[in-house]
Amino acid sequence: MNTVGILVVGNEILDGITLDTNSQWIINRLKPLGLQVHEAITARDNVEAIGEAINRLIDDGCSLIFTTGGLGPTHDDMTLLGIAHGLGLPLEQDQASLDIVTRQYKVLHKRGIIESGEITDSRRKMAILPRGSRPLDNRVGGAPGVLLEARGSTIICLPGVPLELKWIFDDQVTPILKSIVREVYAEKIVALPLRDESTLAPIIDQVMAEEPGVYVKSLVKPYGEEGIRLWVSSLGKNRGDPTPYIHDSSQVFRELSHVNVTELDVPTQVKRILAERGLDELYPPQADAIETGVLDGRNLVLASPTASGKTLIAELCALKHILERQGKVLYLTPLRALTWEKYEEFQAYTDLVKPNGRKIRVGVSTGDMDNSSPWLEAYDIVICTNEKCETRSATASSATAAHG
């Protein structure tokens, strides 16, 4: 595989004036071609610094080098001069480059972008290349890209202006790379409902052992934040498609990191009810809620598609609150019909026994909006509409609210 290096040239980058987005863009264009960046260097607009950086990349084994910036007409555009200096090559006027520069300034003048299309000395400077170079066409701006073979490496110089860089890369560079690359790259970001990276380590080891051609790296957030993302990537040799390996590995991660109901931090009698209902594992949104800490009493907004299991999460939170914290629960619904539906679902838990020896009681209220229904205080779980809740909010202040 070709070892790729990137040299970013520009004082404005190192002085924090301009953000280098070009490197990221190039990297993302190289990956589908099976090309991975080994090293990136940023150098100032200085002939010596540029020359040293080019030689370092070559000495470090980079057989394909991209440079960005420093190809323009001003005095501080020194990339080609620095490369020539570092490699001991003379600079020469290149006619094909001059033809590109001439054409482009005529076009830019005709469009009214510049006042004059005259080829001044500063514009002619963009057609002076290290010996052995050839230009890469640029139909967006004025400076041609440059391709040079030197010391066993291919050096591709691109302008720093993003629109020009992207056009040259897609139109001129990509066909060249496709002709020499024999590998294909695939990647996928896998989101897992975990919070602690250490719990993932043995799973990563197992997947990489089973799929030796797959590389896995965790993109973890700070402890306690929701979820962990995994970057799964692979190279296919001789244009073989690595996508199936990526898919298989991603599936293994999801299977190995699922949340089983037997592992939930809820009373044993609740687990028994879930088992009787045939619930063995949680759906991804449910697992995400558990891993985020909803059972620990954290406030959580669970937004997921219909039939994805939001009610079960509310049930688990309610039962844990009642059985372990001796609390009460208020479950709100937007419609009367839905209120009775949820009432029937919660009936499955009326055989559960509270610490005081009494069974859980479930009540429902959808009636007179002017009646505060104080009798509902005798129930552990009260299910009612949003409107009804407003009339009895004063008597339900100690309850935990769950929206269905």
C-alpha positions in Angstrom: 0.0 0.0 0.0 1.2 3.5 -0.8 2.2 5.4 2.3 0.7 8.9 2.1 2.0 12.1 3.6 0.6 15.6 3.7 2.5 18.9 3.8 0.4 22.0 4.6 2.1 25.2 3.9 1.1 28.6 5.3 1.8 31.0 8.1 -1.9 31.6 8.4 -2.4 28.0 9.5 0.3 28.0 12.2 -0.8 31.5 13.4 -4.3 30.3 14.0 -5.9 32.6 11.4 -7.1 29.9 9.0 -8.4 26.4 9.9 -6.9 23.7 7.8 -10.0 21.9 6.4 -8.1 20.8 3.2 -6.3 18.0 4.9 -9.5 16.4 6.3 -11.1 16.7 2.9 -8.1 15.0 1.2 -8.0 12.2 3.7 -11.7 11.5 3.2 -11.1 11.4 -0.6 -8.2 9.0 -0.2 -9.8 6.5 2.1 -12.2 5.0 -0.5 -9.2 4.5 -2.7 -7.5 2.4 0.0 -4.9 5.2 0.8 -4.2 6.1 4.4 -2.3 9.0 5.6 0.9 8.1 7.6 2.0 11.6 8.5 1.1 15.3 8.2 3.3 18.3 8.6 2.5 22.0 8.6 5.3 24.3 7.6 5.7 28.1 7.5 6.0 30.1 4.3 9.8 29.6 4.3 12.0 28.0 1.7 14.2 26.1 4.2 11.2 24.8 6.2 9.4 23.6 3.1 12.5 21.8 1.8 13.1 20.1 5.1 9.5 19.0 5.4 9.5 17.4 1.9 12.7 15.5 2.6 11.4 14.4 6.0 8.2 12.9 4.5 10.3 11.1 1.8 12.7 9.8 4.5 9.8 8.6 6.6 8.7 6.4 3.7 5.9 8.4 2.2 5.7 7.3 -1.4 2.8 9.7 -2.2 2.9 13.3 -0.9 0.3 16.0 -1.1 1.1 19.6 -0.5 -1.5 22.3 0.0 -1.1 26.1 -0.3 1.7 28.3 -1.5 1.2 28.1 -5.3 -0.1 31.6 -5.8 1.4 34.7 -7.3 2.4 36.6 -4.2 5.9 36.9 -2.7 5.1 34.5 0.2 3.8 31.7 -2.1 7.0 29.6 -1.8 6.0 25.9 -2.0 7.5 25.1 -5.4 10.6 27.1 -4.6 11.0 25.3 -1.3 10.5 21.8 -2.9 13.0 22.6 -5.6 15.5 23.8 -2.9 15.0 20.7 -0.8 15.4 18.3 -3.7 18.2 20.2 -5.4 16.2 20.8 -8.6 16.4 23.9 -10.7 13.3 25.9 -11.4 12.1 26.3 -15.0 9.4 28.1 -16.9 6.9 25.5 -18.0 4.9 26.3 -21.2 2.0 24.0 -20.5 1.6 25.7 -17.1 1.9 29.1 -18.6 -0.9 28.2 -21.1 -3.1 27.3 -18.2 -2.4 30.5 -16.3 -3.0 32.6 -19.4 -6.3 30.9 -20.2 -7.5 31.2 -16.7 -6.8 34.9 -16.3 -8.5 35.6 -19.6 -11.6 33.7 -18.4 -11.5 35.5 -15.0 -11.2 38.8 -16.7 -14.0 38.1 -19.1 -16.3 37.2 -16.1 -15.5 40.5 -14.5 -13.7 38.8 -11.5 -10.4 40.6 -12.1 -9.7 44.0 -13.7 -7.0 42.8 -16.1 -6.1 39.5 -17.8 -2.5 40.6 -18.5 0.1 38.0 -17.6 2.3 40.0 -15.2 5.6 38.7 -13.7 3.8 37.7 -10.5 1.3 35.7 -12.5 4.0 34.2 -14.7 5.6 33.0 -11.4 2.9 30.4 -11.1 4.2 28.6 -14.2 7.7 28.3 -12.9 8.1 24.7 -11.8 10.9 22.4 -10.4 12.5 20.5 -13.3 10.7 17.3 -14.2 7.3 18.5 -13.0 4.1 18.6 -15.0 1.0 20.8 -14.4 -2.4 19.7 -13.3 -5.2 21.8 -14.9 -7.1 24.2 -12.8 -10.4 25.6 -14.2 -11.5 27.3 -11.0 -8.6 29.6 -10.2 -5.3 30.8 -11.7 -2.6 28.5 -10.2 -2.1 25.0 -11.8 -1.5 22.0 -9.6 1.8 20.3 -10.0 2.9 16.7 -10.1 6.5 15.7 -9.6 8.3 12.3 -9.3 11.4 12.6 -7.1 13.5 10.3 -4.9 11.0 7.5 -5.4 8.0 9.5 -4.3 5.2 11.1 -6.2 4.6 14.7 -5.0 1.3 16.4 -5.8 1.0 20.1 -5.1 -2.4 21.7 -4.8 -3.6 25.3 -4.2 -4.7 26.3 -0.7 -8.0 27.7 -1.9 -10.5 24.9 -1.1 -12.6 25.2 -4.3 -9.5 25.1 -6.5 -8.0 22.2 -4.5 -11.1 20.1 -4.7 -11.6 20.7 -8.5 -8.0 19.7 -9.3 -8.2 16.7 -7.0 -11.4 15.3 -8.4 -10.8 16.1 -12.0 -7.0 15.6 -12.3 -5.7 13.6 -9.4 -8.3 11.0 -8.8 -7.9 9.3 -12.2 -4.2 9.1 -11.6 -4.7 7.5 -8.2 -7.3 5.0 -9.5 -4.8 3.8 -12.1 -2.2 2.8 -9.5 -4.2 1.8 -6.5 -5.0 -1.9 -6.1 -6.8 -1.8 -2.7 -10.3 -0.7 -1.7 -11.3 0.8 1.6 -14.5 0.5 3.6 -15.5 2.0 6.9 -18.5 2.3 9.2 -19.3 4.1 12.5 -21.1 1.8 15.0 -23.0 3.3 17.9 -23.2 1.1 21.0 -25.3 1.7 24.2 -22.3 1.6 26.5 -20.8 4.3 28.7 -17.5 2.7 29.9 -14.8 2.0 27.2 -13.2 -0.6 29.4 -16.3 -2.9 29.1 -15.7 -2.8 25.3 -12.0 -3.8 25.3 -12.6 -7.6 25.3 -15.3 -7.3 22.6 -12.8 -5.4 20.4 -10.2 -8.0 20.9 -12.6 -10.8 20.0 -13.8 -9.1 16.8 -10.3 -8.3 15.6 -9.2 -11.9 16.3 -12.1 -13.2 14.3 -11.7 -10.7 11.4 -7.9 -10.0 11.2 -8.3 -7.6 8.3 -10.6 -5.3 10.3 -9.3 -2.4 12.3 -11.3 -1.1 15.2 -10.9 2.2 17.1 -13.2 3.6 19.8 -14.4 7.2 19.5 -15.3 7.5 23.1 -16.9 10.4 25.0 -16.2 11.3 28.6 -17.5 8.9 31.3 -21.2 9.1 31.9 -22.1 10.6 28.6 -24.4 8.6 26.3 -23.0 5.8 24.2 -19.7 4.9 22.6 -19.0 5.1 18.9 -16.7 2.6 17.2 -14.8 3.3 13.9 -14.6 0.0 12.0 -12.5 -0.1 8.9 -10.9 -2.5 6.5 -8.9 -2.8 3.3 -9.8 -5.2 0.5 -6.8 -6.6 -1.4 -6.7 -6.5 -5.2 -10.0 -4.6 -5.3 -11.8 -7.2 -3.2 -14.8 -5.6 -1.5 -14.2 -5.4 2.3 -17.7 -4.2 3.0 -19.0 -7.6 4.1 -16.3 -7.8 6.7 -17.3 -4.4 8.0 -20.9 -5.4 8.2 -20.1 -8.7 9.9 -17.9 -7.0 12.5 -20.5 -4.3 13.2 -23.2 -6.9 13.8 -20.9 -8.8 16.2 -20.4 -5.6 18.2 -24.1 -5.0 18.5 -24.8 -8.6 19.5 -22.0 -8.7 22.1 -22.9 -5.4 23.6 -26.6 -5.9 23.9 -28.4 -5.4 27.2 -30.1 -8.5 28.6 -33.2 -8.1 30.8 -31.5 -10.3 33.5 -28.8 -7.7 33.8 -31.2 -4.8 34.6 -30.9 -3.1 37.9 -34.5 -3.7 38.8 -36.1 -6.0 41.5 -36.1 -9.7 40.8 -39.9 -9.9 40.7 -39.9 -7.4 37.9 -37.4 -9.5 35.9 -39.7 -12.5 36.4 -42.7 -10.6 34.9 -40.5 -9.6 31.9 -39.4 -13.2 31.4 -43.0 -14.4 31.5 -43.8 -11.9 28.8 -40.9 -13.3 26.6 -38.7 -10.2 26.9 -35.1 -11.3 26.8 -33.3 -8.4 25.3 -33.9 -4.7 24.9 -34.3 -2.8 21.6 -31.4 -0.3 20.9 -33.4 2.8 22.1 -34.3 1.0 25.3 -30.7 -0.1 25.8 -29.6 3.5 25.2 -31.9 4.8 27.9 -30.7 2.2 30.4 -27.0 2.9 29.7 -27.7 6.7 29.9 -28.9 6.1 33.5 -32.6 6.4 33.4 -33.0 3.7 36.1 -30.7 5.8 38.3 -33.3 8.5 38.5 -31.9 10.8 35.8 -34.3 13.0 33.9 -34.4 11.7 30.3 -36.3 12.6 27.1 -36.7 9.4 25.1 -37.6 10.2 21.5 -37.9 7.1 19.2 -40.2 5.7 16.6 -43.6 4.1 17.4 -43.3 0.5 18.7 -39.6 1.0 19.6 -40.3 0.3 23.3 -40.7 3.6 25.1 -43.5 2.3 27.3 -41.3 -0.5 28.7 -38.7 2.1 29.8 -41.5 4.0 31.6 -42.7 0.8 33.2 -39.2 -0.1 34.5 -38.7 3.4 35.9 -42.1 3.4 37.5 -41.7 0.0 39.2 -38.2 0.8 40.4 -39.5 4.0 41.9 -42.3 2.2 43.7 -40.6 -0.9 44.8 -37.2 0.5 45.9 -38.0 4.1 46.7 -41.5 3.7 48.1 -42.7 6.4 45.7 -45.8 7.0 43.5 -46.0 7.4 39.7 -48.1 9.6 37.5 -48.2 8.4 33.9 -49.6 11.0 31.4 -51.1 10.4 28.0 -52.4 12.8 25.3 -55.6 10.9 24.6 -58.3 9.2 26.6 -58.2 6.0 24.5 -54.5 5.8 25.0 -55.0 6.2 28.8 -57.1 3.1 29.0 -54.7 1.2 26.8 -51.8 2.0 29.1 -54.0 1.1 32.1 -54.4 -2.4 30.7 -50.7 -2.8 30.1 -49.8 -1.8 33.7 -52.3 -4.4 35.1 -49.5 -6.9 34.4 -47.7 -5.6 37.5 -50.5 -5.6 40.0 -49.2 -8.9 41.5 -45.9 -7.3 42.5 -45.4 -6.9 46.2 -44.2 -3.6 47.8 -41.8 -3.5 50.8 -44.9 -3.0 53.1 -46.3 -6.3 51.9 -49.1 -4.8 49.8 -49.5 -5.2 46.1 -49.1 -2.5 43.5 -52.4 -0.7 42.7 -53.0 1.0 39.3 -55.7 3.7 38.9 -57.0 5.6 36.0 -58.9 8.9 35.6 -60.2 10.5 32.4 -63.5 12.0 33.8 -64.6 15.4 35.1 -61.9 17.9 34.5 -63.2 20.0 37.4 -62.9 17.1 39.8 -59.5 16.7 41.4 -60.2 13.0 42.2 -58.4 12.9 45.6 -59.3 9.2 45.9 -56.5 8.4 43.3 -53.9 9.0 46.0 -54.6 5.5 47.2 -53.0 4.1 44.0 -49.3 3.6 43.3 -49.6 4.2 39.6 -52.1 6.8 38.3 -52.7 7.0 34.6 -54.5 10.0 33.2 -54.6 12.5 30.4 -52.5 15.6 30.3 -55.6 17.8 30.8 -56.8 15.7 33.8 -53.4 16.1 35.4 -53.7 19.8 35.5 -56.8 19.5 37.8 -55.0 17.3 40.4 -51.4 18.6 40.1 -51.5 19.9 43.7 -52.3 16.4 45.1 -49.8 14.6 42.8 -46.7 16.7 43.7 -44.9 13.6 45.2 -45.3 11.5 42.1 -42.9 10.7 39.3 -44.3 11.7 35.9 -43.7 9.6 32.8 -45.1 10.7 29.5 -46.4 8.1 27.1 
